[in-house]
Amino acid sequence: MQHSLPEQDLDAVREILLASIAAADSAEALESLRIAELGKKGRLTQLMRSLGSMEPEARRSVGAALNAIKTDVAAAIEGRKTALMDAALDARLMDERLDVTLPVRPEPRGAIHPISQTIDEVIAIFGEMGFTVAEGPDIEDDWHNFTALNIPPEHPARQEMDTFYLPGEADRPRRVLRTHTSPVQIRTMLESPPPFRIIAPGRTYRCDSDATHSPMFHQVEGLVVDECTHMGHLKGCLIEFCRAYFRIDDLPVRFRPSYFPFTEPSAEVDIGCTRAGGDLRIGHGDDWLEILGSGMVHPRVLANCGIDPGRYQGFAFGMGLERIAMLKYGIADLRTFFESDLRWLRHYGFAALDVPSLVAGSTP
Ligand code: DAH
């Protein structure tokens, strides 16, 4: 039977405990200490249990001393816990401190491809004139790409187009990668009744590849059909476009008789330029540069789409987007458009938020 615990023993226990609490360097170490001393089977708990076997006198004094130790130890553990948490927070704050004086990290910035930019510019200009944008599939059938446009089988224009044919399927019409955007004219006219005023920018394909030809390239098609559309409208519209696109108010524009199966009469459109010293400059000069094809929609094309050519007339045009982009932005080789060379794109690309200017003649 235990009679008492010497006072100095209790003092020693208390000192040792407080010292080990102060030395605990983590929340885990602190928790093991708490369990070892104050837990159910902890040392102080055991000592409290042993009070039962003591003389009442000793029990009272030792009990009071033990209680005081328990309270002190619990408080010391709490205090140490808070101190450890504060220290951890301080360390994190030091570690994760934001140095606002550091130079900003460079943000990689994308650029708009010159073809996308050109499409936006073309849409903006024709949009001002009341045109909407129409679309058609890249994979066309023979009828939409050729026959409906008055290019019957055996027509020489079919050979000139270097068509990519898809493998034949017995039960469906022969399919092609569209050689021009003109089939969108046909799809537009079949879709709803006239009038029409659309442009159709998009990809086109021909089996050809060199510095001025790419197997995939882009065109924009235009179509206007109404009850009193004439050559004057065609000329006014295309002169306006050329001047707005090249931003030269008085750019000379010339209409030269030509031939396309789907227009009659047909005209190619040239703009004024100079080629002094091998350097091409758009604007006034003694030379001409062809930039697009156009004409009055052939009555047979209207009839093929169920439109009465006795009542409706229209004009159409088509142009290569790479070509007009190369001319405006001084890009020398067509193939570079599709090489995905980032240095090229950084040089020729456009900032994403550049709004195309609608103001003709406002040379940048
Ligand atoms: N489709 C022609 C081509 O690819 C361009 C063209 C010329 C389209 C005259 C037209 C047009 O709509 O009227 O060469």
Residues whose N, C-alpha, C, O or C-beta is under 5 A from the ligand:
A	BS01	DAH	T179 H180 S182 G222 F260 T263 G293 S294 G295 A316 F317 G318
